[in-house]
Amino acid sequence: MSNIAIKAENLSKAYQLGQIGTGTISRDLERWYARVRGKEDPFLKIGETNDRTSKGSSDIVWSLKDINFEIEQGDAVGIIGRNGAGKSTLLKVLSRVTSPTTGRITGKGRIASLLEVGTGFHPELTGRENIYLNGTILGMRKKEITRKFDEIVDFAGVERYIDTPVKRYSSGMYVRLAFAVAAHLESEILIVDEVLAVGDAEFQKKCLGKMGEVSKGEGRTVLFVSHNMGSVKQLCEKAILLEYGNIKGYENSTKIVEKYLSDRNTSTNKKQYDDFLTYIEINQHSSHIRIDAEYKSKIKLDIPHLGFIIKNSEGTPIFASNPTLANLSINQSNPYHGKIHVDITEPKLIDGVYNLSIWFGDSKQNFIEDIDALSFEIIGMTENKQYNQSLTGNISPNTNWIFK
C-alpha cells in the first residue's frame, strides 16, 4: 500500500499580468470552452520565470514551473526560498485554494491549512461557531468536534472571547485560534504558511511544539513555510528549496538550509527598485554598519520612513529601528527626492552572515516591503575570536568590568 501523502507531477502555475481577458468575446468563449472540456488554454503564452528583480516582456508569470516531488505520510517538510520563489503559491495549490495551470496534485487525507490570518473563518460568526464550521468542512461529525473543543480553546487562550464574533479579535487572537483549530481537528495533512509570525515568541514556540507532536506523535503530514531557518531545522526532517518557481533541492533540512544560506551569501549588498526607492545598500565600515538608500517619489513625503530589521542566518531578529523608534525630527530639503544614511555603531554584530529586511513609506503606510532584501557578511568586527554564535548570540556588548 502506498505511503505517499502528497504527490506533485509536472506542476506549474501561471499568473497573467495586466488585463485578464483575451481582448475579444469570441476568444474568451473559446478559452472557456477549452476549460470546461479539461483542455489547455489555447491562448496561454509561454512566459518567463517569476524573477521579480527584473521586468519581463511577457504578460504571463510562472510562479511555479514543472514541480515534481513526493511527500510521505508523517513527514514534516519545510518549504524555503526568497520572496517570490513560489512558496505561498505552492501551498495554495496543495490546499486547493487555487488550481494548477498544468500538471496535477494527488494525495490522500483531509487537509487543514493556515495560509493567512483569517483563512477559513467567517468574520460574523463567533469563535465557537467557526470551530464547528471548520470541523464540518473537514468532514467531522459534531460529537467529534465537541470532543476536541475544550482542547482547542485552551491552546488558543481565547476562552473569554469564544462567543464573540471573530471580526472583533486582534490579529494575534485570530491566528492563535486559527492555528489551534487547524492543528487539533483530525486532518491527515497540516499546511502552515508563516502566518505564525503574527503571534508572540511564546506562542510561536508553542506552535512549533504542537506541529512536532502532530508529525512525530500522531503520524500526520506537516508542510511548513518559514523564513526562520532555525525553526525549519528544528521541526522538519526534510526541506524543499524553491527559486523562481523551480525546485533547487529536496533533501535533509540541514543540508537544504546550508545550500540556501550559501546561495544567499553570494548576493550583492545593493538592490535596485522601480518605485519610491531607487536603491538600498548595506556595508560594513570599519567599526560600524551603514545602510544607504535613495528615494524618488511622485507624491509628497513629509516623513520618508525607512524601517529595517537585521536577522541572523537562521532568521532570528537581532535588532530593528525606524525614524519613529529613534524619535527623529526629519527636515529634508526636498519632500520628493532625497537620500537616507543610517549608521549602526552599537551593538556590534559578531562575525557571521546576516539578512536585512526593509520597509519604506510615509510613516502611515508602507509603499515597499522587502523581507530579507539583502544578505551581508560581517568580517573582523569582533576582536575576540572566542565567540560562539550558538552559545553567546550575535552581538558583542559594550561592557565595563571592575575587579576589586
Protein Blocks (a to p, Z undefined) as FASTA:
>chain_A
ZZbfbdcehiacdddehjfbgoiaklmmmmmmmmmnopacfkbccdddddfkbccfbfbd
cfbghiacdddehiacddeddehilpmmmmmmmnomaccfbdcdddeddddddfbghihi
afkbcfklmmmmmmmmnopafklmmmmmmmmmmmnopmmmmmgcfklpcfklmmmmmmmm
mmmpccfbdcddfklmmpcfklmmmmmmmmmmmmmmnopacddddfblklmmmmpmbdcd
deehiafbdcdfklmmmmmmmmmmmpcfbdcdfehpabdcdddehjaccdddddddfbdc
fbacdddddddfkopafbdcdfklnopacddfblkbccdddddfbdcddedddddddddd
ehlacfbdcehkbacddehkamblmbcfklnojadcddddddZZ
